[in-house]
Amino acid sequence: MPSSSQPPAATPAGAAAPSAASAEPTLPLFALMAAVLVVFATANAPVPIYPIWQHAMGFAPGTIGVIFVFYNLGVLLALLCCGRLSDLYGPRLVLLPALVLAVAAALLFAFAPNVAVLCVARFLIGLASGGCVSAGTAAILLAGRRRGIGHISLYATLSVVLGFGLGPLTAGALASFAPAPSRLVFVLLAGLLAALLLVLARNLPPLRRPSQSARIWQMPRLPAENRPILVTAIVIFAGPFALSALFISLAPSMLADLLHNASPIVAGAAAFLVFASGGLGGVFARKLTVWRSAWLSLALALSSLALVLLSELSVSLPLFALAAAAAGIAQSVGQYTGVQLVNRHTPEEILGSVNATFFLGGYGTAGLAVLSMGFASNAFGLFAGSLVFGAICLVMFIAAIFGVATTRLIPADGT
């Protein structure tokens, strides 16, 4: 759907002109978006299943935070190398193994007998998510550039956000109304992932052959000429993303212990509300300037954090739902804002690497916040853990406010 309201980001501000990589065969946009969506649906389907596993395996609420961090560890390890590999060899080298790992993770979730297997499954789906969020979203951006699609950053953002939301909602519904509550959703997802693996194996371009001087491994980096803008993009995204992680990690325990509601479908609906609201927020954000969408994201994130604490103090499910909706919009608008800045200020030949660095900031912050909350919850209770979580998010919000206030975010085209 080409758009005349925004020029294609074929030549980002401060970036080199499109390289010879643009002559590659057309990337399968729809299949790429579907693969990213289903991988993230699989990554977040465990959210409403945690209470079922907790009851069956007998682990403490804080253990969920530890299980979640295995996911973040997998994501972070993948982000360290997958963006660079995609830049050098093309998305095929990263996305096909990522889908294989996602299928394996789904099957492990379906038949996990203990916490150790859950941790392995979370680690594998973390590797798959890291591969998809770096190489997959970069491939979506490239496909949009080559087709001249306006607002391709929105398509990339919605692929992730809708996966985040649909996974928990589907899992919660099946856990409440279908047989095999902790297995059926993962068996279905494994089949869908396998089908997408076959589609992409047939349609992704063959591997590229990099120059002999190209370095396969290098630490994540940002181009020096646009580094202040890209660092600001990361901190705009990181705080709201970490806040949204609360609703896909420890929220089921908070609902059960603090708000006295242990229903799987309520936990799944809360996670869905985060990312359904985020999807709508992302669509709305495309009408805003980058500067305004950055401030909107931060204002909503601060409001959501306050509402989470108020909902706990007043034992109010409606306030918790309102916090979830605000967090979802903040996360989606922040991610869309950051992805726009990355797309506009990054040369095509290093887009995968910079995209990986961008998500590294978000997942690193989320992992730190959730792990800290898990430890604090085990030691002092869930409310104390949520205060620790909120303090970490608040530090990121302050850093983002400083970045937005001091960095020129409006690109040459004024959007």
N, C-alpha and C positions, 0 to 999 in steps of 0.2 A: 504494500500500500504506500506508494510514494507520496510524500507530503511536500507541498510548496511553502509551508509556513516556516520551515527551517532548512537551510542548505545542508546537503550531505556533508558529513564530517570526513571528506576524503583527504583534506589537507588540514589537519589540526593546527591551531595556532602554535607557532613555535616549533612545528614538526617538519620533518622532511617530507617531500612529495612522495606519493605512493611508489613503492619499490616494485621491482620486477615480480615480487610475490603476487601482485594484483593480476598477473596473467594466468594464475592457476585456474583450474576448472571451478565452476560455480559451486560454492558450499551449500549443502542441503539444509536450508534455514529451518524449515518446519521440523525435520527430524532432529536437528541439533537442539531446538527449543524443547521438544518432547523429551529428549534424553536428559537434559538438565533438570526439567521439571520432575520426572519420575525418580531420578536419583535422589533429589532432595525430598520427595515424598517418602521414599524409603528411609532416608536418614531421620525423618521426624515422625514416622509412623509409631515408633516405640513410646511416644509421649503418653497416650492414654493407657498403654499396656503396662507401664511401670508399676502401678498399684497391684495389678494381677501378679506380676513377677515377684513383687515385694512380699505379697501374702504367701505365694508358693515357695519362695526361696528363703524367706525370713531375714531380709537385710534391713538396715536402718535407713531412714529417709535421706540422710547425708550421703549414703552410698550411691544414690542416684547421681549426685554431683560428680563423684569419682568416675562412674560409668560414662557420664557425659564428657568428661575431660579426655577419656580415651578417644572419643570422636574428634575432639579438637586437636589432639596430638596427631592423629592421622591426617587431618586437614592441613595442619601446619607443615608436616613433613612433605606432603604432596606439593604444597604451594612453594616450597623451597626449590623444587626442581621442575615441576610440570610446565610452568609458564615458559621457562627457558627451552625445554625440550620441544614444546609446541612451536616456538619461534623458529627453531632450527630445522625441525623435521616435519612440521605440520601437525594438525590436531589428531590425525589418525593414530600416531604413536601413543598419545595420552588417553584419548577417549575410549578406544576399544578395550585396553586393559582396565580402565576405570569401570566400565560396564561389567566386565567379568568379575571384578571385585565386589561390585554392588550385588550381583546375583548371589555370590557366595555369602555375603553378609546377610541378605534376606533369608536364605535357607538356614543360616546359623541362628538368626532371631527366631525363626519358626520352631526350631527344635532344641533351643538352649536349655540344658538341664541345671545350670548354675550361673553364678555371677561371673566367673572367669570366662565362660563362653560368651556372655553378653558383652564383656569388655573387648574380647577379640572381634566380635561382630561390629561393635561400635568403632573400633579402630579401622577395620576394613572399609566400612561405609564412610569413615572420615577420609581415608585415602581416595576413595572414589569421588567423594564430594569435592575434595581439593583439586583433583584432576579436572572435574567438570566445571568448577567455578573459575578456574584459571584458563584452561584451554577451551572449554565449552563456551563460556561467555565471550572470550576473545574471538572465537570462530563466529559466533552470532554477530558481533560487532563488525567483523570483516565482511561477512556475508551481506550485511546491511549496507556497508560502504560500497561494495561492488555492485549492488542493485540500485544504489541511490535512494535508499529508504530513509525518510526523515524519522526522527525520534527512535532510532534503532536502540538507543540506550534504554528506552522504556521496555522494548521487547526483551532485552537481556535481563533487565531487573524483574519483570513479571514472571519469566521462566523460573527464576529462583524463588520468588515470593509465593507464587501459586503452589509450587511444590511444597514449600514449608507449611502452607495451610491445608492443602488437600490431603496430605499424608495423615496427620493427626485426626482430621475429621472422619476420613474413611475408616481408619483403624478404630476410632471410638465407636462409630456406628456398628461396625461388624462385631466388635467385642461385646456390645450391649444386646444385639439382636440376632447374631448368627452363631452357628456352632464353632467349636475350637477357637475361643476368643483370642488366644495369644498366638495363633498359628495362621489362620485363614488369610489375613491381610498380607502377610509376608510371602505366602505361597503364590498369591495372585500377583504381587509385585515382582517376584522372581520371574514369573512367566512373561510379564510385560517388559521387563528389562532385557530378557533374552531375545524377545522379538525386536526390540530397538537395536540390540547389538547386531543382529543380522542385517537390519536395514542400513545401519551406518557402515558396516563392513562392505556392503555393496556400493555405497554412494559417496563415501569420503574420498577425496583425492589421494593418490599414492604418496608415499613418503618422499619428502624432498631430500636432496643430498647437499648438506651444508659445505661451505668452503673449508679447506683444510686448516685455515687459521682460526676458525670459529672455536670458542671455548664452550665445551659442553656444560661445565659446572661453573657457576659464579654466584656469589651472594646476591640476594635481592637488592636492586638499586633503582634509583630514579634518575631520569635525565637532568643534568645540572641546570640547564637553561630554564626548566619549568619546575624545579624541585619545590619551591615554596607553595605553588598552587597545588601540586600533587600531595604534599604532606598535609595541607589543609583538607584536601579531599578525603584523605584517610581518617583524620580525626573527626570530620563531620559524620562519617559513616560509623566509626568504631563504637562510640558511646551508645547511640540508639540501637545498633546491632546487638551489643552486649545486653542491653535492657530487654530486647525481644527474646534473647536466649533464655531469660528467666522463665518464659511461658512455655518453652519446649524442653525444660530440664526439671526444675524443682517445683513448678506450678502445681502438678498433681498432688504432691505432698502438702503444699500450702493449702490447697483446696480441702484436703482431707483433714489435716491437723488443726489449721487455723480457722477455716471457714466451714468445717464439718460437712463437706460434700465429697464423697469418694467415688462418684459415678464416672466410669470411663468415658461416656459420651459427653459429660460436662467438661472433663479435662481436654478431650479432643476438640470440643466446640470452642473452648477458651483459646487453644492454640490456633484454631481456624479463624477465630475472630481477629486475632492479631494480624494474620497475613491476608485475610479477605479485606479488612480495613486498609491494610497496606497496599493491596492491589488497586483499590479505588483511589487511595491517596497518590499512588504513582501516576495514575491517569490524570488526576487533577494537577499534579506538579508540572506536567509538560506545558501547562499554560503560564507558568511562572518563570521569572528570570532565575538564574542559578543563585544569585545573591538572596533573593526572597525565599526560594525553596530551602536554602541552608538554614536561614533563621526560623522558618516554619518547623523544620525537623527538630531543631534544638528546643524550641518553645514547647512543642508537643512532648518531647522526651522528658523534659523537666516536669511537665504536668503529670505525665504517666507515673514517674517515680513517686511523686507526692501522693497520687491516688492509690498506688500499691500499698504504701504505708498506712494511709487512712483506712483502706479496706480491711487491713489486718487489725487495726485498733478498734474499728467499729463492727467487725465481723460481718461485712457487707459484701455479698456476692455481686450486686449491681455495680458497686464502686470498682470491684476487681475487674468486671467486664469492661467498664469504661476505661480503666487503666490499660487493659489488653488492646482495646481499639486504638487508644492514643499511641501506645507503643508501636503498634503495627504501622500506623501512618507515619510516625517519626522514622522508623527503620526504613520503610520503603522510599520515602521522600529523601532521606539521607543517602541511601544507596543510589538512588537515581541521580541525585546531585553529584555524588562522587564519581559514578560511572561516566556521566557526561563530561566531567573535567578530565578524567583519564582518557576518554575517547578523543577529546578535542586537543589535548596537549601531549600526545604520545605518538611518535613515529610508528608506522605499521610494523616495521621490522623488530620492534621490541615491545609490541602491545601485550603479548602474552606474559612477559616478565613483569611489566609494570602492573598489569591487572592482578597478577599473583601477589605482588607486594601490597597492593591496595587491600585485598581480602585478608592477607596475612595480619594486617593491623586490626581488622574487625574480629577475626577468629582468636587472635592472641588476647585481645581485651576480654572477649566473652569467656574464654577458657579460664583466665585469671579470676574473673568475677565469680563464675559459677563454682570453681574449685574452692575459692575462699569462703563462699557462702556455705558450701557443703561441710567444710571443716568446722566453721563457726556454728553451724546448725547442730552438728553432732555434739559439740562441746557445751553450747549455751542455749540451744533451742532455735527453732525456725525464725522467730521474729528477730533475734539477735543476728542471725545469719543474713536476713534481708537487709538489716542496717549496714552490715559490712559490704554487701553487694551494692547497695545504694551509694555508699561512699566512693567505691571504685568508679561507678558510672558517673558520679558527680565530678570527679577529677577529669574524666574525659570530656564531659560537657563544657567545663571551664576552658580546657585546652582548645576545644572547637570554637567556642565563643571568641577567644583571643585570636585564633587563626582567621575566622571570618571577618573580624573587625579590622585586622591589619593586612589582609592579603587582597589584592585586586582579583576578584573572581569573574567579573563580567568580561567575556571574550570579545573579539573584534566585531562580531555580528550583533552584539548587544543583547543576546539572549542568555 
